[in-house]
Amino acid sequence: MTSVLSPAKSATIMGEDLPDGWVVSTLGEVCQVNPPKPGRNEVAADAEVTFVPMPAVDADSGTIAAPQIRGFDEVRKGFTAFREDDVIMAKITPCMENGKAAIARGLRNGLGFGSTEFHVFRSRGAVLPEYVYYFIRQESFRSLAEMEMTGSVGQKRVPADFVESAETPIPPLAEQKRIVETIERLTARVDAARERMAKAPAILKRFRQAVLAAACSGRLTDDWREAHPDIQTAADLLAQLIDSREERCSAEKASTPRKCWTRPKEPIAPFNVPDEDLPDNWAWASLDQCFKVQRGRFLVRPRNDPRYYDGPFPFVQIGDLPPNGGEIVGFSQTLNKRGLDVSRMFPAGTVLIAIVGATIGNTGILTIDSCCPDSLIALQADDPIRTRYAEFYMRLRKLEVRDISYASGGQPNINLGTLTPYPLPLPPKLEQHEIVSRVDALLKLADVIEQRVAIASARADKVTQAILAKAFRGELVATEADLARAEGREYESADKLLHRLTANVPPGNFALLPPRGRANPRRATRSQMLDPKS
């Protein structure tokens, strides 16, 4: 097959001078874009070939991670063909923007077929496949490609004429090899750092759970108890809580009999007191013994009736609970006076527990007075430290709470009467303060680490792109021109390489080269590529 390479003339790209020995060409000049399929008679009908659907290309690693094996006759029609060492790139949104691209390696019988949503690049000899692969992996290239996409929303594609005319800086082949080797070495280090950082969320999750488990078992404050042996016990505290509640019940019974609290329930089945050894001055109690336990309320059906919303009263719902527990920092809706009349308002410091749907067991603490629907249960107390401690414990037991939910009308649910006897390991009052202080400090530390990991991960992504940008500006490795001058030798510039390949002349026989041809008139300039109207 006759080469169609045209010697490039420009030595700048995007207004920047390129190093000596480099030229600007186009992908269509240095690669065959979407080469033809092998003929039916070139390959046996039953020959095995590699088949690559779009999901088989891993956008992160740039590899064909899960190829299939099919017969040649089965995939010959209706699919994109490629060969060993070809570069494939997704052309459809959102796969293109996500960076789905790979070098086709290890193909069965050297042949591959795949999704029609791939563009294929086959080097004509002036560029390494790895060089092309890293060039199209640049965010700058994908951004330009995105600007040139055509088609309807959700089905936009990068046209072939864009990739054919995309300006590409071409260094000498020897320099390309050093660039590729350096990119691979540096990105391997970045990838290793990414892998380590990717483990951080799971480690921090285990750390947070370990902190809560230690806090609610007494292990976190072993040293504190040794230093404070004469404090009030949890048994005394619990007796005071129950007495206080019974006094309140008697008072309420005299004024509003219907709203009288029932006697607090002991910890009972299905939540038998766990077989755990608590510190001597701790005690097992039920939620009902320690808190006023109520269900939220919102009597409007349907719930999207606009007459009850958009007022001054916050309306916290299940979706507003933080996924990892803690303070509720926002709310998605508000109620007006009419909505307030059919809902129930809870004070700041109240613990909320989701009791309906897929997020059963999720917890949160109100930071302001808020209304709540009946999909939430509220734990109230006159001591904010006790509610903070209870939220820690219920957060820790979230999965256990989910296990005892039942299906009602097709979705999980927990009855209020089922949750009130849930057992709570109750520390003495002063120790609760110490527990909350220590847990807050440790969870804050975990949050700080998580934020730093997120920042570092974002920087790692930028580092990879910075490496690629330096590589294609000629700033990543010593140039072949500089090395040749330092070593007192000649070298084959990219311009000579392109011209030699055009003339089909063996390396080194420059005397046989015909007069230079003109640059490809079809090649778009980078300024035209940046301006969609060009």
Secondary structure, 3 states (H helix, E strand, C coil): CCCCCCCCCCCEECCEECCCCCEEEEHHHHEEECCCCCCCCCCCCCCEEEEECHHHEECCCCEECCCEEEEHHHHCCCCEEEECCCEEEECECCCCCCCCEEECCCCHHHEEEECCCEEEEEECCCCCHHHHHHHHCCHHHHHHHHHCCECCCCCCECCHHHHHHCEEEECCHHHHHHHHHHHHHHHHHHHHHHHHHHCHHHHHHHHHHHHHHHHCCCHHHHHHHHHCCCCCCHHHHHHHHHHHHHHHHHHHHHHCHHHCCCCCCCCCCCCCCCCCCCCCCCEEEEHHHHCEEEECCECCCCCCCHHHEEEEEEECCHHHCCCCCCEECCCCEEECHHHHHCEEEECCCCEEEECECCCCCCEEEECCCEEECCCEEEEECCCHHHHHHHHHHHHHCHHHHHHCCEEECCEEECCHHHHCCCEEEECCHHHHHHHHHHHHHHHHHHHHHHHHHHHHHHHHHHHHHHHHHHHCCCCCCCCHHHHHHHHCCCCCCHHHHHHHHHHCCCCCCHHHCCCCCCCCCCCCCHHHHHCCCC
